Amino acid sequence: MTKKPYGSVLIRSVKILDYLSQQTQAKTLSEIAEKTEMTLSTTHKIMDTLELVGFVKKHQAHKKYTLGPRLIQIANAAFIQFDFVRDTYPALKHLFDRIETTINLGMLQDNEILYINKFSGDDTIYKSMSRIGFTQDLYCSAMGKAVLAQMSDSELEKYLVETQFVPKTNHTIVDTDTLKKEIEKVRQAGYGIDDREAEDNVYCIGAVIDPSLTDEVYAFSISISYDAYNHQYRDQMIDELVKTKAVIEYQLFESGPNK
């Protein structure tokens, strides 16, 4: 039996915060109302309350909204309390030091990849749109494809039927038969590839952490600018990805509940 959610205003507030978290620029009240499919008056009332508690900030100069500073406190507390982020930090930091390009850690949430940690220095080759708190679709991301590959055939079919495939770039796979073949390749290889499918000029490989060792489904990835792509670098990325996956899974096994 599915629990009935309590508090429609709270649910609408979360919808607004989710929308603002995906934006790179401040948004007007009317833009927020339109994108969250709420009336202007309802949105205004909720935004007043969110502003009062510090969850959103209203910029008086242009009357636009962004996320508020109080969320930083909450996010930092959640980050510290997130065991998996803490447990995987040494291995992913070591991977970043060796490969010297962007490393992302994500988890499956509502048929999307939620980014929960990121390693990216000022001197990395490119700047990706990915960031902690960002979400990406499964069908067009390396981590997402790795997650899809560990699903059963019935789970995968359900996802394909229920998902609306939107082209993010000219390279995004939006045909289900083609995606099925791609997922089968991921199952055989042990890692997923995003070849400019989620972002233009970004090449990414990702692997899922053995779900039997975790309480949620997690994955991590290595991303580079496609301009820097070559077969030798790709092979190095794959080799380092596979090694890091093995290290993380070994450490999780050794620290398991029966150890």
C-alpha positions in Angstrom: 0.0 0.0 0.0 1.4 3.4 -1.0 1.5 6.0 1.6 -0.6 9.1 0.9 1.6 12.2 1.2 0.7 14.8 3.8 0.8 18.5 3.1 0.3 19.6 -0.4 2.0 23.0 0.2 5.2 21.2 1.3 5.1 19.1 -1.9 4.7 22.2 -4.0 7.5 23.9 -2.1 9.8 21.0 -2.9 8.8 21.2 -6.5 9.8 24.9 -6.6 13.1 24.2 -4.8 13.8 21.3 -7.3 13.2 23.7 -10.2 15.5 26.4 -8.8 18.2 23.9 -8.0 18.5 23.1 -11.7 18.8 26.7 -12.8 22.0 28.6 -13.4 20.4 32.0 -13.3 17.8 33.8 -11.1 14.2 33.3 -12.1 11.1 35.6 -12.0 8.0 34.7 -10.1 6.1 34.1 -13.3 8.8 31.9 -14.7 8.7 29.8 -11.5 4.9 29.5 -11.6 4.9 28.5 -15.3 7.6 25.9 -15.0 6.1 24.3 -11.8 2.6 24.5 -13.2 1.1 26.5 -10.4 -1.0 29.7 -10.3 0.9 32.9 -9.8 -0.9 33.6 -6.5 -0.1 30.2 -5.1 3.5 30.5 -6.1 3.7 34.0 -4.6 2.5 32.7 -1.2 4.8 29.8 -1.1 7.8 31.9 -2.2 7.1 34.4 0.6 7.3 31.6 3.1 10.4 30.0 1.6 12.0 33.5 1.6 11.1 34.0 5.3 12.8 30.7 6.3 15.9 31.4 4.1 15.2 28.6 1.6 15.0 31.1 -1.3 16.5 34.6 -1.8 14.7 37.4 -3.6 17.0 39.8 -5.3 15.4 43.2 -5.0 17.3 44.7 -7.9 15.6 42.6 -10.5 12.8 40.9 -8.5 14.2 37.4 -9.3 14.7 34.4 -7.1 17.5 31.9 -6.4 18.0 29.3 -3.7 18.7 30.8 -0.3 21.7 30.6 2.0 20.1 28.4 4.6 20.1 25.5 2.2 23.9 25.6 2.3 23.8 24.7 6.0 21.3 21.9 5.4 23.2 20.6 2.4 26.5 20.6 4.2 25.0 18.7 7.1 23.5 16.1 4.8 26.8 15.8 3.0 28.7 15.1 6.2 26.0 12.5 7.3 26.1 10.8 3.9 28.1 7.6 4.6 28.5 6.6 1.0 30.0 9.9 0.0 32.5 9.7 2.9 33.3 6.1 2.3 34.1 6.5 -1.4 36.0 9.8 -1.1 39.5 8.3 -0.8 39.1 6.1 -3.9 37.5 8.8 -6.0 40.0 11.4 -4.9 42.8 9.0 -5.9 41.1 8.5 -9.3 40.9 12.3 -9.8 44.6 12.7 -8.9 45.5 10.1 -11.5 43.2 10.9 -14.3 43.1 14.7 -13.7 39.7 15.3 -15.1 36.1 15.5 -13.8 34.9 12.7 -11.6 31.2 12.5 -10.6 29.4 10.3 -8.0 25.7 9.7 -8.4 22.8 7.7 -7.1 19.5 6.5 -8.6 16.6 8.6 -7.6 13.2 8.6 -9.4 14.6 7.2 -12.6 17.3 9.9 -12.7 20.9 10.1 -11.6 21.3 12.5 -8.7 24.9 13.9 -8.5 26.1 13.6 -4.9 29.8 14.3 -5.2 32.1 15.8 -7.7 35.9 16.3 -8.2 36.9 19.0 -10.7 39.8 21.3 -10.4 40.3 24.8 -11.8 42.8 23.4 -14.3 40.5 20.7 -15.7 40.1 20.8 -19.4 36.5 21.8 -19.6 33.6 22.8 -17.3 30.6 20.5 -17.3 27.0 21.5 -16.3 27.1 18.7 -13.7 27.3 19.7 -10.1 26.2 18.3 -6.7 22.4 18.3 -6.6 22.1 18.2 -10.4 20.0 15.4 -12.0 20.5 13.7 -15.3 18.3 11.2 -17.3 19.4 7.6 -17.3 19.1 7.0 -21.1 21.7 9.7 -22.1 24.3 9.5 -19.3 27.1 7.1 -18.7 26.2 6.5 -15.1 22.5 6.2 -16.1 23.3 3.5 -18.8 25.4 1.6 -16.2 22.4 1.7 -13.9 20.0 0.5 -16.7 22.3 -2.3 -17.5 22.1 -3.8 -14.0 18.2 -3.8 -14.2 16.4 -7.0 -15.0 14.8 -7.2 -18.5 11.4 -6.5 -17.1 12.6 -3.5 -15.1 14.4 -2.2 -18.2 11.3 -2.7 -20.4 9.1 -0.8 -17.8 11.6 2.1 -17.9 11.6 2.2 -21.7 7.8 2.2 -21.8 7.3 4.9 -19.1 10.1 7.3 -20.2 9.8 10.2 -22.6 13.0 10.3 -24.6 14.1 13.9 -25.3 17.1 14.7 -27.4 19.6 16.7 -25.4 22.1 16.9 -28.3 22.3 15.7 -31.9 23.9 12.5 -30.5 21.2 11.5 -27.9 19.8 8.1 -28.4 16.0 8.4 -28.5 15.1 5.2 -30.2 14.3 2.4 -27.8 15.6 -0.5 -30.0 18.9 1.3 -30.4 19.0 2.0 -26.6 18.4 -1.7 -25.9 21.3 -2.7 -28.0 23.4 0.0 -26.3 22.5 -1.4 -22.8 23.4 -4.9 -23.9 26.9 -3.6 -24.9 27.1 -2.0 -21.4 26.2 -5.3 -19.8 29.0 -7.1 -21.7 31.6 -4.3 -21.2 30.9 -3.5 -17.5 30.7 0.3 -18.1 28.4 2.8 -19.9 29.4 5.4 -22.4 28.0 8.9 -23.0 29.4 10.0 -26.3 28.2 13.7 -26.4 24.6 12.5 -25.7 23.9 14.5 -22.5 26.1 17.5 -23.3 27.7 18.7 -26.5 31.4 18.1 -26.6 31.5 15.9 -23.5 32.6 12.3 -23.5 31.9 10.2 -20.4 32.3 6.7 -19.1 30.5 5.4 -16.0 30.1 2.3 -13.9 27.6 1.1 -11.3 28.6 -0.1 -7.8 27.5 -3.6 -7.1 23.9 -3.0 -5.7 24.2 -6.0 -3.4 26.8 -4.1 -1.3 24.8 -0.9 -0.9 21.4 0.3 0.4 20.8 2.4 -2.7 22.0 2.2 -6.4 25.2 4.2 -6.9 27.4 4.9 -9.9 30.4 7.1 -10.7 31.9 8.5 -13.9 34.9 10.1 -15.6 34.2 13.0 -18.0 36.4 14.7 -20.6 36.0 17.3 -23.3 35.5 15.5 -26.6 38.2 17.7 -28.0 40.6 15.9 -25.8 39.3 12.4 -26.7 41.5 9.8 -28.3 41.6 6.0 -28.1 44.7 6.0 -25.8 43.0 8.3 -23.3 39.8 6.4 -23.5 41.6 3.1 -22.7 43.3 4.8 -19.8 39.9 6.1 -18.5 38.4 2.6 -18.8 41.4 1.0 -17.0 41.2 3.5 -14.1 37.4 3.2 -13.9 37.5 -0.5 -13.6 40.3 -0.4 -11.0 38.4 2.2 -8.9 35.2 0.2 -9.1 37.0 -2.9 -7.8 38.6 -0.9 -4.9 35.3 0.6 -3.8 33.5 -2.7 -4.0 36.2 -4.4 -2.0 36.2 -1.8 0.7 32.4 -2.0 0.9 32.6 -5.8 1.2 35.2 -5.6 3.9 33.2 -3.1 5.9 29.9 -4.9 5.5 27.5 -5.7 8.3 29.0 -9.1 8.9 32.6 -7.9 9.1 
